[in-house]
């Protein structure tokens, strides 16, 4: 294992994790055979406690789901209060995520291009909660990986393909993987990258694979005049058909037909079926229509038309589906060059995170956060365009305010953006116990924490630390700017 320092980015995905490393200008992908990301699956045998991860768990997904506590898509459960008890041992979402991080670390450090992975930038969806970020950070730490920073997935995809997108101002990132679709609008102006809004849905690659397998199973049933429901087939047989359906889906992105062959498909024996593209397209077109409706919602909320969009970038494994591309071509009309599919679309988000690990640059506030004073005026705690993360260093600042009457409680009201003003009181007001002194000081410390949450801790100068109160704002809007993007 090399002792050279390498910077890593991790796309911790719902169905797969892409780990990318950069060193001396060289890029390395750490996944499974065929240059595919590492499946985000953990399975724990109910009798022995043996743990399966990655491709070992994915290839036998149905079989293991019957003999194991089978846990896919842990990313969607990070902040849930749930437990799995297997062989007398209790696992929490943090534990399961930690097992997955450990598997990623072992996969990197045992590969042909082996380097120690002790630190990484991790990409997350826009709006990922502070609780989920905390769980990810703790899980990675338990696996021996320090998360140096988080970056949003659409911004990460933009960075990975900046050389292609640098002349574009309004970019839609169409991130369609195995578990979810996220469509995000990014504004880019002179190296300033702002995340405007995002919409999503839960139908993605895994859903398509299952629908395709069920349709093919129906063809087998008709051909042999033997009706057995798909769910009643042996687990190993369903695994084989699901795996081959996924492969056929991938082949049909470039070919007009794909053949599925299963040597031992339960009572059906050896089966074979050739899928034609038109039949395949008819099956998944309803899902493609749902995906396009997500895209349309983004445009509507942004008050934009397709003509306002300079580029649509397609990342994630499912974004390479030809029916999606064909449908988008109809939408953009003669401007087909507006659609951009990176050569390594499954790795784009992880690659962008790795680039940020090498060159963290600055993160700036794209809004104000203000304190409403007793006379109705607003005092800025955080101003627009304030750099609050610079090369890993977090912004913080202290403020002193005075009490001008004999109140025993100071009420702090925050403002500065529409979502603060329209939120419930518990999100925008905190009450500080005071000592009933005139000209008593209220000390505020405003800061951005590791999870990019804007926080205020407030207390009276005359009361002890246990009387301090904390306010958190989880929706801080930001933009990125890297030194080499100017």
Secondary structure, DSSP 8 states (H G I E B T S, - for coil): -B-S--EEEEEE-SSEEEEEEEETTEEEEESBTTTB-EE-EEEEETTT--EEEHHHHHTTHHHHHHHEEEEE-GGGGTT---EEEETTEEEEHHHHHHHHHHHHHHHHHTSTT-B---EEEEEE-TT--HHHHHHHHHHHHHTT-EEEEEEEHHHHHHHHTHHHHTT-SEEEEEEE-SS-EEEEEEEEETTEEEEEEEEEES--HHHHHHHHHHHHHHHHHHHHT----GGGS-HHHHHHHHHHHHHHHHHTTT-SEEEEEES--GGG-SEEEEEEHHHHHHHHHHHHHHHHHHHHHHHHHTT--GGG-SEEEEESGGGG-HHHHHHHHHHHTT-GGGEEE-TTGGGHHHHHHHHHHH---EEEESS-EEEE-TTS-EEEEE-TT-EEEETTEE-EEEEEEE--S--SEEEEEEESSHHHHTS-HHHHEEEEE--S-TT-EEEEEEEE-TTS-EEEEEEETTS-GGG-EEEEETT--EEEE-GGG-
